[in-house]
Amino acid sequence: MVLRFLPDPGLLGGMDEARAERLLEERTRRLAGRGTRREAAGAPVLVVALGGELFGLPLDGVAAVLAAEPPCRLPGSPPEVLGLRARAGRIHAVLDLARLLGLPGGEGEHDVLLRPPPAGGRRLALRVGRALSALAPRPLPGPASPAPASPVAFRATLPGAGEPPVLGVIDLGRLLRPYASPLPGA
């Protein structure tokens, strides 16, 4: 026999027994789940697609997402440097994110303008296949973490998907270190 303590009907003011029972069950579930650890979501990222792969760029490093336009080519630059792009009177070096990650380069639909480093340096933009959305991913456990030299900081899943896709969250500092060095004389 299950012992149930239902409040005095006079206190609830006309609440029927079924509703009172539902409220008690819901409260019991919440109290029982208080000590359980929920999956912590990571910092928000801009989810971008490169071919069939998904990557996350830390949102605090992103200044703007713009439609891609042909950059002004730089003679003698490496293949990952697509050229220069002007935005609001400022020049940004456009880098191909796919080539930086060792993937085949291709036409991109968006340019992601990055925030300049606080210590000063070059203004950079990343050419991506498509910018999809901003989400807070759930980091995967340790064994799914990439090697320390990899530009991918960690792997994560996206919330709200039936079969959640896995994306690599990029460490922008590590990826762009050779390109974002301070300007001479700055």
Residue pairs with C-beta under 8 A, 6 or more apart in sequence:
4 21
4 24
6 17
6 20
6 21
6 24
7 20
9 15
12 20
39 138
40 138
40 139
41 136
41 137
41 138
41 159
42 136
42 137
42 138
42 139
42 154
42 156
42 169
43 58
43 59
43 60
43 136
44 58
44 59
44 134
44 135
44 136
45 56
45 57
45 58
45 59
45 134
45 135
45 136
45 137
45 167
45 169
46 56
46 57
46 58
46 59
46 62
46 65
46 112
46 131
46 133
46 134
47 54
47 55
47 56
47 131
47 132
47 133
47 134
47 135
47 158
47 167
48 54
48 55
48 56
48 57
48 97
48 110
48 112
48 128
48 129
48 130
48 131
48 132
49 55
49 128
49 129
49 130
49 132
50 97
50 98
50 101
50 103
50 106
50 128
50 129
51 98
51 103
51 104
51 106
51 129
53 103
53 167
53 168
54 132
54 158
54 165
54 166
54 167
54 168
55 97
55 101
55 152
55 167
55 168
55 169
55 170
56 135
56 137
56 156
56 167
56 168
56 169
56 170
57 112
57 126
57 170
57 172
58 169
58 170
58 172
59 134
60 115
61 114
61 115
61 172
62 112
62 113
62 114
62 115
63 113
63 114
63 115
64 87
64 112
64 113
65 110
65 111
65 112
65 113
65 131
66 87
66 110
66 111
66 113
67 109
67 110
67 111
68 107
68 108
68 109
68 110
68 111
68 127
69 85
69 111
70 83
71 82
71 83
71 84
71 85
71 94
72 83
72 84
72 85
73 82
73 83
74 81
74 83
74 84
77 83
79 96
79 99
79 105
80 95
80 96
80 99
80 100
80 105
81 93
81 94
81 95
81 96
81 179
82 94
82 95
82 96
82 127
83 93
83 94
84 91
84 92
84 93
84 94
85 91
85 92
85 94
85 111
85 125
86 92
87 113
90 123
91 123
92 111
92 113
92 123
92 124
92 125
93 122
93 123
93 124
93 125
93 179
94 111
94 124
94 125
94 126
94 127
95 124
95 125
95 126
95 127
95 176
95 179
96 105
96 108
96 126
96 127
97 108
97 112
97 126
97 127
97 128
98 104
98 105
98 106
98 108
98 127
98 128
98 129
99 105
100 126
100 151
100 175
101 151
101 152
101 170
101 175
106 129
108 127
108 128
108 129
108 130
109 128
109 129
109 130
109 131
110 127
110 128
110 129
110 130
110 131
111 125
111 126
111 127
111 128
112 125
112 126
112 128
112 131
113 123
113 124
113 125
114 123
114 124
114 125
114 126
114 172
114 176
116 122
116 123
117 180
117 182
119 182
120 182
120 183
120 186
121 180
121 181
121 182
121 183
121 186
122 179
122 180
122 181
122 183
124 176
124 179
124 180
135 158
135 159
136 159
137 156
137 157
137 158
137 159
137 167
137 169
138 156
138 157
138 158
138 159
138 164
139 154
139 155
139 156
139 169
140 154
140 155
140 156
140 157
140 166
144 154
144 155
144 166
145 154
145 155
146 152
146 153
146 154
146 155
146 168
151 170
151 171
151 174
151 175
152 168
152 169
152 170
152 171
153 169
153 170
153 171
153 174
154 168
154 169
155 166
155 167
155 168
155 169
156 166
156 167
156 169
157 164
157 165
157 166
157 167
158 164
158 165
158 167
